[in-house]
């Protein structure tokens, strides 16, 4: 199982690096990022810059791992559906 998770994580990184997994093309993602950035800027200007930097970093770590989990689930679901439907030979 660990080897499969490592492989899925590697595929996720490859998709990100190649530009095939493009979050910025999603209007909802862009809007959420814009709102987050505006709120971050307000908090940063109001007080604790170091705390804001830590919060910013944590939010993007959370986003990365949530995206990786969703990618992993989608890939496993796709594989399961492919097996259930007879694989590519059924096309």
C-alpha positions in Angstrom: 0.0 0.0 0.0 2.9 2.4 0.8 4.4 1.8 -2.6 1.1 2.7 -4.3 0.7 5.9 -2.2 4.3 6.9 -3.1 3.5 6.3 -6.8 0.3 8.3 -6.6 2.1 11.1 -4.8 4.8 11.0 -7.6 2.0 11.2 -10.2 0.4 14.1 -8.4 3.8 16.0 -8.4 4.3 15.2 -12.1 0.8 16.5 -13.0 1.5 19.7 -11.0 4.9 20.3 -12.6 3.7 19.6 -16.1 0.8 22.1 -15.8 -1.8 19.4 -16.5 -3.3 19.9 -13.0 -4.0 23.6 -13.1 -6.0 24.9 -10.1 -5.7 28.5 -11.4 -7.9 27.7 -14.4 -10.8 27.2 -12.0 -12.7 30.4 -11.3 -13.8 29.3 -7.8 -10.2 28.6 -6.9 -9.0 31.9 -8.2 -11.7 33.8 -6.3 -11.0 31.9 -3.1 -7.3 32.6 -3.4 -8.0 36.3 -4.1 -10.2 36.6 -1.0 -7.6 34.7 1.1 -4.8 37.0 -0.1 -6.9 40.1 0.6 -7.7 38.9 4.1 -4.1 37.9 4.7 -3.0 41.4 3.7 -5.5 43.0 6.1 -4.3 40.9 9.0 -0.6 41.4 8.1 -1.0 45.2 8.0 -3.0 45.2 11.3 -0.4 43.4 13.4 1.8 40.4 13.7 3.8 39.8 10.4 5.5 36.6 11.7 2.2 35.1 12.8 0.7 36.0 9.4 3.6 34.3 7.6 3.2 31.1 9.6 -0.6 31.2 8.9 0.0 31.7 5.2 2.4 28.8 5.1 0.1 26.5 7.0 -2.9 27.4 4.7 -0.9 26.5 1.6 0.4 23.3 3.2 -3.2 22.4 4.0 -4.3 23.2 0.4 -1.4 21.0 -1.0 -2.3 18.0 1.1 -6.0 18.3 0.5 -5.4 18.5 -3.2 -3.1 15.5 -3.1 -5.7 13.5 -1.2 -8.4 14.4 -3.8 -6.0 13.5 -6.6 -5.2 10.2 -5.0 -8.9 9.4 -4.4 -9.7 10.3 -8.0 -6.9 8.2 -9.4 -8.0 5.2 -7.3 -11.6 5.7 -8.3 -10.6 5.8 -11.9 -8.6 2.6 -11.6 -11.5 0.9 -9.9 -14.0 2.0 -12.5 -11.6 0.9 -15.2 -11.3 -2.5 -13.7 -15.1 -2.7 -13.1 -15.8 -1.8 -16.7 -13.3 -4.1 -18.2 -10.4 -1.7 -18.6 -9.5 0.1 -21.8 -10.3 -2.8 -23.9 -14.0 -2.2 -23.3 -13.8 1.1 -25.1 
